[in-house]
Amino acid sequence: MDVIRVEGGHPITGEVTVEGAKNSALKLMAASLMASGVTTLTNVPDISDVHVMGKVLKRLGATIEVAGRHELVIDTTDVDRWHTPYELVAKMRASTAVLGPLISRFGRAVVAMPGGCNIGARKIDMHILGLEALGVHFDIDHGDINADVPDRLRGCEVSLEFASVGATENLMMASVFAEGVTRIDNAAREPEIVDLANMLNEMGADVRGAGSPVIEVHGVSELHPVEHRVVGDRIEAGTFLVAGAIAGGPVTVRGFDPDHLGLVLRKLEDMGVTVERGEDWCRASCDGRVRCRDIQTLPFPGFPTDMQAQTMALLALGEGTCVVTENVFENRFMFASEIGRMGADITIEGHHAIVRGVEGYSGAEVRSSDLRGGAALVLAGLVADGVTTVSEIHHIDRGYEGFVPKLQALGAAVERVTLDEDED
């Protein structure tokens, strides 16, 4: 079992460059299924979720060549299967991203119900309702989503109950070949949605309005392979900016668009963090304790749920009391009990967390309950008294490439350790 050990109290300063966005790369890999031939993706993060998606595509008949550390060459010419295996897709929530592309290419798909972090319901019903409106017939049996198109896909108007990223992406991809125009109301507006739309348009699709609440997809007859660069990871960037804030900094993060973290940066400034911005970089530093400020997670351009845990780790060291409200995933406070072992004073009431600031953390043995919660525990360890050991770090591996080496380059006393079977 691998763990991350952090000795607190060391100055954290310097520069780090983030990789391509996990939440974009996975969907772009799935989108490559829609055009027979060779698609090249650059700036792809080397993380376990990407490895899993690669295995999914291979099971469907694709071949993948790693042409460089962050470059994937995906050949979908011989893709002839539309059934994705449970043992792979159960490992990540993004597994449903292949649903739209397979429906587009084959008019059918069999996809296992999604897995990933245990942070809440998957709300797959929104995917199904939207796709049914396009003409897809569904049958859910023995844990599989069976989809087929009896006639053909026809454009229509679909209104999403919630601005779901996954449902928006699947509807965009499924409707590319639909007859007529598909209008998606209350569409998700995340930068990763825009990145997917840009790649689809480069492939020959006609997607309009991505990044706004209304997306229109005008059906086309075919797509062609392309070369596309994955957008920088705003969540990885935000994580390292919080590292700079929690440990003093300054920490400069490069390789992303600061506009993609607009509300996060404004909240950090409101807490008393000094934030500087450039075209593709941002710098965070903090002298003393932050001010406690309420936050609530919402779809983009609101405060991202994927930054909630890291920000709570910072707020729990602040002056005063605040409330963190989670509106996206109902189980995303699981890490609060773990950081409580380090001395945080957090009370959970439904989808609210009451955070009472403390003066410091104590190193402890803690468990990573999910991807972002695991990263937050490591950040807390940077300033804890003594040594913090974070276990179940396979969650962290799902979304952060080289997390430990990057922290080491900033001056952290952190290491990844493989424990013997008889070692506690």
Phi and psi in degrees as a GROMACS rama.xvg file:
@    title "Ramachandran Plot"
@    xaxis  label "Phi"
@    yaxis  label "Psi"
@TYPE xy
-90.0667  141.533  ASP-2
-132.614  163.369  VAL-3
-112.049  125.752  ILE-4
-110.167  131.701  ARG-5
-126.666  128.181  VAL-6
-99.8078  118.766  GLU-7
-76.5247  166.345  GLY-8
95.994  2.91079  GLY-9
-95.2933  141.69  HIS-10
-60.6891  136.898  PRO-11
-115.977  113.657  ILE-12
-158.23  157.075  THR-13
128.697  -157.721  GLY-14
-124.818  149.227  GLU-15
-143.546  143.861  VAL-16
-111.487  128.685  THR-17
-85.4897  162.69  VAL-18
-92.0914  -174.516  GLU-19
-66.9105  156.508  GLY-20
-72.0031  125.998  ALA-21
-55.0523  -48.0395  LYS-22
-70.7714  -10.0453  ASN-23
-99.1969  -45.6005  SER-24
-57.0539  -42.0504  ALA-25
-62.7217  -40.613  LEU-26
-73.9905  -33.767  LYS-27
-67.8288  -37.3988  LEU-28
-61.4814  -43.4858  MET-29
-63.3664  -40.5331  ALA-30
-63.4579  -25.0105  ALA-31
-61.3651  -21.6548  SER-32
-64.5681  -20.1581  LEU-33
-79.3457  -13.7475  MET-34
-128.194  119.889  ALA-35
-65.9706  130.711  SER-36
130.486  -160.796  GLY-37
-105.813  116.523  VAL-38
-108.558  135.578  THR-39
-113.594  126.26  THR-40
-112.885  129.605  LEU-41
-112.773  165.272  THR-42
60.3804  37.4565  ASN-43
-88.3069  127.165  VAL-44
-69.8555  143.733  PRO-45
-91.2216  81.8902  ASP-46
-132.559  164.012  ILE-47
-65.9516  -34.1742  SER-48
-62.9615  -37.6332  ASP-49
-65.4041  -39.3381  VAL-50
-61.9215  -41.6698  HIS-51
-64.6091  -45.6505  VAL-52
-61.5708  -37.4648  MET-53
-59.8054  -40.6694  GLY-54
-66.9827  -36.6342  LYS-55
-60.4786  -47.9676  VAL-56
-63.0135  -38.4102  LEU-57
-64.7806  -39.7401  LYS-58
-62.5076  -28.2023  ARG-59
-81.8132  -8.72335  LEU-60
116.22  -1.58947  GLY-61
-77.8266  157.682  ALA-62
-115.106  143.419  THR-63
-130.906  128.185  ILE-64
-115.304  130.92  GLU-65
-88.2119  100.167  VAL-66
-82.6299  -19.0164  ALA-67
-159.999  178.916  GLY-68
-58.86  -33.1372  ARG-69
-126.118  28.1635  HIS-70
-127.171  127.166  GLU-71
-115.654  131.91  LEU-72
-109.134  111.081  VAL-73
-109.701  117.398  ILE-74
-104.61  111.687  ASP-75
-102.819  13.5478  THR-76
-56.2472  -41.9956  THR-77
-99.6552  15.511  ASP-78
-64.8431  119.658  VAL-79
-138.316  14.1757  ASP-80
-126.538  153.941  ARG-81
-133.391  16.904  TRP-82
-110.766  115.197  HIS-83
-94.1075  136.162  THR-84
-76.444  139.62  PRO-85
-59.7198  -41.0107  TYR-86
-62.373  -19.7976  GLU-87
-95.7698  -52.1192  LEU-88
-70.2582  -21.312  VAL-89
-67.582  -12.7451  ALA-90
-85.4584  -10.5337  LYS-91
-153.195  144.518  MET-92
-65.4775  -29.0318  ARG-93
-73.5806  2.6505  ALA-94
-58.0182  -32.243  SER-95
-68.6585  -8.26715  THR-96
-64.9649  -20.4022  ALA-97
-82.2805  -9.41431  VAL-98
-62.0843  -53.7963  LEU-99
-59.8437  -48.5161  GLY-100
-60.8111  -40.8331  PRO-101
-67.3332  -39.2475  LEU-102
-62.4478  -40.7285  ILE-103
-63.1534  -43.3069  SER-104
-82.6594  -39.7678  ARG-105
-114.718  -12.3322  PHE-106
73.9296  13.6272  GLY-107
-160.18  159.412  ARG-108
-164.892  146.509  ALA-109
-128.021  113.614  VAL-110
-128.554  129.786  VAL-111
-66.3178  151.376  ALA-112
-58.1889  141.952  MET-113
-73.6967  157.591  PRO-114
-119.391  -138.794  GLY-115
104.349  -153.526  GLY-116
-65.8245  141.201  CYS-117
-83.6002  69.0986  ASN-118
-115.417  4.5793  ILE-119
148.165  176.104  GLY-120
-61.9181  150.215  ALA-121
-87.8598  -14.1956  ARG-122
51.7241  40.2958  LYS-123
-67.1993  -15.9786  ILE-124
-61.2077  -32.3685  ASP-125
-67.6016  -36.644  MET-126
-60.5733  -48.6661  HIS-127
-65.5426  -46.7923  ILE-128
-60.5967  -41.97  LEU-129
-65.7259  -43.7141  GLY-130
-70.6464  -33.3527  LEU-131
-61.0922  -37.1086  GLU-132
-62.5346  -28.4425  ALA-133
-79.4609  -14.3075  LEU-134
116.822  12.1904  GLY-135
-88.4543  136.286  VAL-136
-101.955  135.101  HIS-137
-120.398  146.484  PHE-138
-142.338  118.285  ASP-139
-99.2897  117.985  ILE-140
-145.03  129.976  ASP-141
53.042  39.4255  HIS-142
82.6761  2.16795  GLY-143
-109.497  145.374  ASP-144
-96.21  110.522  ILE-145
-99.6126  119.81  ASN-146
-122.869  139.417  ALA-147
-150.842  158.876  ASP-148
-113.322  101.663  VAL-149
-62.5006  -37.2204  PRO-150
-114.206  -94.0871  ASP-151
-155.018  161.854  ARG-152
-75.6922  134.915  LEU-153
-127.662  132.653  ARG-154
-60.1772  148.311  GLY-155
-160.389  -177.055  CYS-156
-101.721  127.767  GLU-157
-123.372  125.786  VAL-158
-108.67  119.412  SER-159
-82.7141  135.096  LEU-160
-63.5462  -34.0919  GLU-161
-137.502  146.09  PHE-162
-74.1538  68.7783  ALA-163
-75.9209  127.927  SER-164
-64.4708  -50.016  VAL-165
-61.9417  -43.4122  GLY-166
-65.4343  -41.3044  ALA-167
-60.1828  -44.6626  THR-168
-64.4549  -45.059  GLU-169
-64.0033  -40.4678  ASN-170
-65.3725  -40.5454  LEU-171
-58.9724  -47.7316  MET-172
-72.7018  -38.8173  MET-173
-68.8875  -31.9554  ALA-174
-86.5873  -3.73051  SER-175
-57.8447  -38.3282  VAL-176
-100.591  5.66444  PHE-177
-71.0349  149.875  ALA-178
-73.2825  127.505  GLU-179
88.8081  -151.662  GLY-180
-114.678  133.4  VAL-181
-108.146  129.337  THR-182
-114.114  122.437  ARG-183
-106.372  110.221  ILE-184
-93.427  146.565  ASP-185
60.8803  39.0386  ASN-186
-70.3986  149.616  ALA-187
-64.6581  149.079  ALA-188
-117.472  8.69793  ARG-189
-57.2918  151.705  GLU-190
-56.4258  -30.1507  PRO-191
-68.2296  -29.6653  GLU-192
-65.2917  -43.1876  ILE-193
-63.7239  -40.6087  VAL-194
-61.8749  -43.3206  ASP-195
-64.3128  -44.6411  LEU-196
-60.7706  -40.5711  ALA-197
-61.2502  -43.3496  ASN-198
-66.951  -42.6914  MET-199
-59.4311  -41.71  LEU-200
-66.4463  -37.4156  ASN-201
-62.2979  -30.7923  GLU-202
-79.2003  -8.94212  MET-203
114.621  2.85364  GLY-204
-75.7103  171.328  ALA-205
-129.139  81.3495  ASP-206
-108.379  125.982  VAL-207
-124.217  140.972  ARG-208
91.5065  6.08216  GLY-209
-58.9997  134.975  ALA-210
98.2394  -5.23993  GLY-211
-117.403  169.533  SER-212
-70.8868  -9.77932  PRO-213
-126.111  121.452  VAL-214
-116.197  132.632  ILE-215
-113.77  132.036  GLU-216
-118.518  116.033  VAL-217
-93.9382  120.871  HIS-218
-60.3861  141.872  GLY-219
-125.492  170.994  VAL-220
-94.3001  -24.1553  SER-221
-159.568  160.513  GLU-222
-124.753  162.492  LEU-223
-129.339  154.604  HIS-224
-66.4711  156.811  PRO-225
-144.205  174.84  VAL-226
-111.028  131.085  GLU-227
-142.829  140.948  HIS-228
-99.3972  129.412  ARG-229
-70.4179  136.419  VAL-230
-63.4649  150.57  VAL-231
-63.449  150.543  GLY-232
-83.5306  104.507  ASP-233
-67.7513  -29.8525  ARG-234
-75.0677  -40.432  ILE-235
-62.0071  -41.3557  GLU-236
-60.3961  -46.7625  ALA-237
-61.2593  -36.3109  GLY-238
-62.2296  -45.0109  THR-239
-74.1337  -27.8796  PHE-240
-67.1907  -38.2735  LEU-241
-65.2893  -34.9475  VAL-242
-59.1228  -41.8739  ALA-243
-64.9786  -38.4107  GLY-244
-71.051  -40.6859  ALA-245
-74.1467  -30.0873  ILE-246
-107.765  4.64888  ALA-247
104.187  -46.3876  GLY-248
70.5687  -155.663  GLY-249
-78.2976  147.321  PRO-250
-120.908  125.734  VAL-251
-103.737  129.447  THR-252
-116.096  126.618  VAL-253
-117.737  161.044  ARG-254
97.4949  18.8175  GLY-255
-148.757  169.678  PHE-256
-96.1191  113.136  ASP-257
-56.7587  -25.0616  PRO-258
-62.4173  -24.5016  ASP-259
-73.5548  -9.27532  HIS-260
-120.384  28.6818  LEU-261
-49.0087  -57.3332  GLY-262
-69.9491  -34.1197  LEU-263
-60.9007  -45.6533  VAL-264
-65.2591  -39.3956  LEU-265
-66.2926  -37.6728  ARG-266
-66.289  -41.0577  LYS-267
-60.2039  -42.806  LEU-268
-62.9768  -39.7795  GLU-269
-64.8651  -27.3971  ASP-270
-78.3311  -13.2991  MET-271
109.019  6.63966  GLY-272
-80.2494  136.673  VAL-273
-83.9262  121.265  THR-274
-122.115  126.109  VAL-275
-115.173  144.715  GLU-276
-126.24  147.375  ARG-277
-132.657  -170.867  GLY-278
-64.2895  -42.5306  GLU-279
-134.787  29.9973  ASP-280
-152.176  164.488  TRP-281
-151.67  149.674  CYS-282
-130.136  136.215  ARG-283
-128.545  137.78  ALA-284
-150.174  159.353  SER-285
-152.308  129.927  CYS-286
-106.271  101.347  ASP-287
95.2208  -168.282  GLY-288
-77.8665  148.187  ARG-289
-80.3046  167.057  VAL-290
-91.7122  133.953  ARG-291
-67.3836  132.133  CYS-292
-138.295  140.245  ARG-293
-67.4628  145.062  ASP-294
-137.621  152.983  ILE-295
-139.971  133.851  GLN-296
-81.2333  140.757  THR-297
-151.315  160.268  LEU-298
-57.9849  156.254  PRO-299
-54.4099  135.829  PHE-300
-90.8688  20.7018  PRO-301
-72.4616  -175.752  GLY-302
-72.9223  123.994  PHE-303
-70.4999  135.736  PRO-304
-59.0869  -29.6009  THR-305
-71.4331  -6.87386  ASP-306
-109.584  2.5077  MET-307
-65.4827  -47.9423  GLN-308
-65.4115  -45.1491  ALA-309
-61.3914  -41.6952  GLN-310
-68.6184  -35.9045  THR-311
-64.6498  -36.5883  MET-312
-60.901  -33.9518  ALA-313
-74.9673  -45.5592  LEU-314
-63.0271  -33.1852  LEU-315
-66.3943  -12.2729  ALA-316
-102.991  7.57804  LEU-317
-85.6809  176.73  GLY-318
-92.7953  123.64  GLU-319
104.364  -160.742  GLY-320
-131.824  143.411  THR-321
-146.154  170.721  CYS-322
-121.49  128.795  VAL-323
-106.766  121.713  VAL-324
-110.341  124.578  THR-325
-102.431  112.762  GLU-326
-106.775  -0.520448  ASN-327
-108.799  -53.0552  VAL-328
-121.059  125.2  PHE-329
-73.1395  -18.648  GLU-330
-106.018  19.7672  ASN-331
-82.7762  6.07079  ARG-332
-98.1276  10.3431  PHE-333
-59.758  -30.9392  MET-334
-73.3227  -14.8431  PHE-335
-61.0243  -38.3799  ALA-336
-67.1158  -30.987  SER-337
-72.2325  -45.1693  GLU-338
-69.7153  -21.6744  ILE-339
-63.5152  -30.419  GLY-340
-64.6255  -20.3715  ARG-341
-93.5408  -0.688135  MET-342
112.214  -1.14598  GLY-343
-66.7814  146.919  ALA-344
-111.347  91.1475  ASP-345
-128.773  127.457  ILE-346
-114.821  129.093  THR-347
-97.1108  127.152  ILE-348
-131.307  96.2429  GLU-349
63.7991  -124.267  GLY-350
-98.8086  23.3399  HIS-351
-117.012  142.33  HIS-352
-119.303  120.188  ALA-353
-90.0505  116.792  ILE-354
-108.552  118.69  VAL-355
-108.206  117.694  ARG-356
-62.4661  139.522  GLY-357
-117.2  166.925  VAL-358
-84.4426  -17.5031  GLU-359
-172.212  164.853  GLY-360
-105.431  156.257  TYR-361
-113.816  135.263  SER-362
-59.5503  142.613  GLY-363
-157.261  169.622  ALA-364
-86.9741  122.498  GLU-365
-133.77  164.917  VAL-366
-121.046  133.727  ARG-367
-78.3648  114.391  SER-368
-88.2899  -21.3366  SER-369
-160.55  175.515  ASP-370
-57.0383  -58.6836  LEU-371
-74.7393  -34.2539  ARG-372
-62.8458  -37.3479  GLY-373
-63.8704  -43.7564  GLY-374
-62.1221  -38.9195  ALA-375
-63.2463  -37.6343  ALA-376
-66.0863  -37.6191  LEU-377
-65.3551  -41.7583  VAL-378
-61.1728  -41.3033  LEU-379
-61.7178  -37.1638  ALA-380
-64.1743  -23.2161  GLY-381
-60.8456  -29.2962  LEU-382
-119.138  8.92595  VAL-383
-78.482  153.324  ALA-384
-78.2017  114.411  ASP-385
96.2434  -153.381  GLY-386
-109.319  133.801  VAL-387
-110.65  131.887  THR-388
-116.757  118.545  THR-389
-105.439  121.396  VAL-390
-103.429  176.401  SER-391
54.4699  46.3466  GLU-392
-81.0863  3.29595  ILE-393
-60.0191  -26.5736  HIS-394
-62.9876  -44.2842  HIS-395
-63.7082  -38.0577  ILE-396
-61.4461  -22.583  ASP-397
-66.3841  -26.1864  ARG-398
-132.953  -4.19023  GLY-399
-128.153  120.292  TYR-400
-86.4171  127.314  GLU-401
58.9372  39.7496  GLY-402
-58.0801  -47.1174  PHE-403
-67.4343  -49.1855  VAL-404
-58.3222  -36.7543  PRO-405
-66.4801  -41.0103  LYS-406
-66.4943  -38.7029  LEU-407
-60.9462  -39.4355  GLN-408
-65.2935  -21.9055  ALA-409
-88.7905  -1.08175  LEU-410
104.752  2.74712  GLY-411
-71.4523  143.11  ALA-412
-91.067  79.6917  ALA-413
-133.928  144.88  VAL-414
-148.396  154.024  GLU-415
-99.9788  127.004  ARG-416
-126.267  136.662  VAL-417
-96.9038  117.519  THR-418
-83.4144  144.904  LEU-419
-70.5826  159.609  ASP-420
-59.0463  -32.6805  GLU-421
-94.7938  8.24235  ASP-422
-97.3158  133.915  GLU-423
